[in-house]
Amino acid sequence: MTRTLPAGLTVTARVPASSANLGPGFDTLGMALGIYDEIEVRTTDSGLTIRVEGEGADDVPWGPSHLVVRAIERGLESAGVWADGLDVVCRNAIPHSRGLGSSASAVVGGLAAGRALAAKLDPALGGDADELVQLASEFEGHPDNAAASVLGGIVVSWTETAAGADVADHGRSYRAVRLTPHPSLRPVVLIPQVRSSTAHTRGLLPETVPHGDAAFNVSRAALAVVALTERPDLLLPATADRLHQTQRAPALPLTTRWIERLREAGIAATVSGAGPTVLALGTGEFPAELRELAAADGLRVVEPGLAEGVLAG
């Protein structure tokens, strides 16, 4: 039986950005980055008001179709509660359509806020991280970005499909585990001004890949787990990829050029998610001369650090 929340309850969710794939770990490896969106939600007597500040304020719908609102409502529904009205404020810092998991962060933040509101009624309704990964991944269709924003740090995620389940139904379970990053690991992101469509760049990928390329990525993804947690000296070979970056290169010329430049300089660089942001992984200072060249190319260089997962309450 659905219970209705009283008016006047307030929660705030703070959710990190994420980078997916990390080179060879296509739809599997993810990393939470210290760029945060904040979502403030208050229950009201009726209606919906939503305000968006910062990134995306001018190009996202301010109404029931807003992704954060849909996620809040799903979070409430999953807890068996409802609110007659909501006042929502989104303060966004995560760049949109840049390969930094902005949509996953919106979903995770909204779900976490919804469950935190439910927990005001009954702490047992707050749910846990595994449930949040499942709910968020149902929105996304894959768990790498969502799991990173939920769990923080570095994650390995995977999907399990129940026997006899149709791909389009909810027979899929989304799972993830968090890895402990090596303490010296320092992510840097080079963010272009241009945007990229995930649907477009994913559409560039072939339906099948050669066996040799598949074996290459399996070995490098396994090596990436070692490099990210114990042996950062192996980051350069561990971030090599044959499954998606070359195929997406025609749509991401600036990104591709900078990945090649950084890797030639000995820096482990990859496409962040579907791009166009470049993710560089290292243990030392990012070279000043490369920072200057990147700025001249219109890239914003940010050292966000690794982040903890979503917080709501």
N, C-alpha and C positions, 0 to 999 in steps of 0.2 A: 504494500500500500504506500503510495507516494505521500510524503509529508511536506507541508509548505513551510518555508523558512520565514521567520518574522522579518519585517522591515528594520533597517538600521544596522544590519551586520556588515562589517567591512573587513576585507582581506587584501593583501598585496602579495603579488608573485613577482619574483625576480628570476629571470631565465637567461642562460648564456647562449651565445652563438655557437655554431659547430662547423667543423670541416669534415667532410665524408671522403671515403676511399683511401686517403693518405698514400696514393700511388696505386699499389697493386690490389688493395683490399676492396674491390668494387662492391658497393652495397653491403659492406661488411664491417670495415674499420671506420671508426669515427673518433673525433676529438672535440672536447668542449673548450671554447675560447672565451677569454675574459672581455667580451663585449656584451652588454646586457640590455634587454628590454624589461620594462617594468609595467605591470598590469595591476591597476587598483579597481576593485569591484565593491560596490555597496548595494545591498538589497533595498528595494523601495516598495511602495504600495502597489504600483502598477507601471506599465510601460517600459520603454528602453531608451536610455540616452547613452551615447558613446562619443568620446572625444579622442582624437589621435594627435599626438605631438611628436615632432621629429621625423624620422625616416618613414616614408609612405603616407604622410599626412595628407598629401594632395592626390594620391592615386589609389586609395583603398576605399571600399564602400563603408559609409558610416551608418550602418543599420544592421538588421538581423542576419544578413548574409556575410557580415564581417567574420573572418576566420576565428578571431579570438572569441567573439560572441557565441559562435557555433560550438567552440570547444568548451566554453564555460557551461553551456546548456547540456552538452554531453557529459561533462563531469558531474553535474547535478543529477542528471538522469541515471548515471551509473551508480550513484549513491542512494537512489530511491527518494530524492527530495526535489523540490521545485521552488522557484521564487516568482512571485507575481510581477515583480518589476526589478530592473537592474540599471544601475548607473556604472558605466565602465569608462575608465581613463587608461589609454595606452601611451606610454612614453617610450618611444622606439629609438634605439641607437644602432641596431643591427642593420646594415645596408640590405636593401631588397634586391632580389634577382642578381646576386653577386656570387653565389656559391658558398654562403655562410649560414645556411640553414634558417633563414628568417621565417619561412612558413612553418617549419618544425618547431621553432622556438615559440611562435604564436600559439600553436596547438598545445604544446607542453605547458606554457604559461597559463592558458585558458583552462585546461583540464585541472591543473594544480590549484588554480584559484577556485574552481567549482568544488573540488573535493575539500579544500580548506574551509569554504563556506559550510559545507555539509558537516564538517568536523566541529563547527561552532554549535551545532545542534546536538551532535553525538560524536565524541572523539573516535569511536569505532568506525565511523563512516569516512574517515580520511583516506583510506586505501594505502597501498604501499607502492614502492618503486616498480615492481614487476607489473602491477596492474596499470600503472601510468605508462610504462613502455608499450604495453599491449594496446591501450586505448589510443595513444598518440600515433602508433604505427598503423592502426586501422585508417586513420586520416591520410597518412603519407603513402601507404602501400609498401613501405620498406622501413626497417628500424634504425638505420645507421645514424642519421642526424638526430632523430627523436631520442634514441637511447643515450646519445652523448649529452643532450640537454637535460635529460632526466638524471643520469647517474654521475655526470661530470667526468673529468679526467679523460682517459682513453678507453674506448669500448670495442669489444668484439660482439657483433650481433648476427643473428641468423633467424631463419623462418622455418617453421615446421607446418606441414599440411596434413590434416587428418585424412585417414584412408577414406576414399570415396567422396571427398569434399570437392566442390566445384571451385575453380580459381576465383570466381567472382563473389563467392559467399564468404561467410565469416568462419570458415573452417581452418583458417590459418592462425597459428600461434607465433607471436613475435617475441624473441628472447634476446637477452644481452647480458654480458658480464663486464665488469669494469676491471681494467688493468691498472697496476700502480706504475705511473710514468717514472722514468729515470729522473732523479732530482735535478740534473743539469740541463734537461731538455727545454729549449726555448723556441716556441713557434713565432714566426713572423708572417704577416699577411700583406700582400701587395694588392691593393684594391683599385681596379680601374674605375673610370667614371661611367663607362658603358655598362649596360646590363646584358644578361643572357637569359634565354628561355630554357629551363630544364627539359621541357618537352621536346624542344627543337634539338638540343644537343644529344639527348638520349635517342632521338629518332635517327641520328647518324650512325648508331652502333649496329653492326651486322647481327643477324639472327644466330649465326654459327661462327665459331672461331677455330683455327687450326689446333690440333692436339698439342703441338709444340708450344704455342702461345699460352694455352691453358696450363700446361705443366710449368712453364716459366712463371706465371703469376701465382700459382699455388706455392711454389718455392719461395718467391719473394714476399708473399703475404705472411708466410710462416716466419721468414727472416725478419719481417717488420715487427712482429710481436717481440722478438728478441732485442732488436735494435731500440725500440721505443721504451723498453723496460729495463734492459741490462747492459746493452752494448751500443751506445749511441755512435761509436766509431763506425758502425755498419750501416748508418742511415742512408748513405748514398746508394749502395747497391740494393738496400732493402726497400727503397721507394721507386724502383724501376717498374715499368708497366708496359704491357703489350695489348691489353684488352680494350682500353677506352680512350686514352689520351691522344694517341696518334689519329684515331678515327675522328675525334672532335676538333683536331687542330685547324682544319679549314675554316671553322666557325669562330675560332679563338686565336687569331694571328698574333696579337700583342701578348696574350698569355703564353702561347707556345714559344715565342721568341724569348720571353723572360725566363721560362723554365729552362730552356737550353743555355742561356747565359749564366744562370745561377749554377746549374749542374756542371758546366765547364769550369766554374770557379770552385768546385768542390762542395757546393751547398746542396743538400737534398731538397729539391723543389718539385712540387706536383701541382696539378690542377686541384683547387679546392672545390669538392663536390662536382657540379656540372659547370663550374667556372662562372665568370671569367677571372675571379680572384686567384692569385698564386699563393700557395702555402709553402713556406720555406722552414725546414726543421734543422736546427743546429744546437750547439751548446755554448757558443761564444757570441760576441757582439756582431751584429749585422754590419758588414763593411760600409764605412761612410761613403766611399766612392760609388758603391752600388746604390746606396740610398739616394744620392744626388742624381744619378742617372735615371733611377726609377721616377723621381719627382719630375724630371725633365720630360719623361714619357707620359706624364699624367697619372701616375700611380701613387696612391696614398699608402705609405709604409707604416704599418701599425704593429707594435709588439704587445699583443694582448695578454700573454701568459696563458697557462692552462687554468681552467675554471672548475669549480665545484658545480654540482647539479642544481636544478631548480629549487628555490626556497619559497614557501608560501605560508602565510599565516597572518 
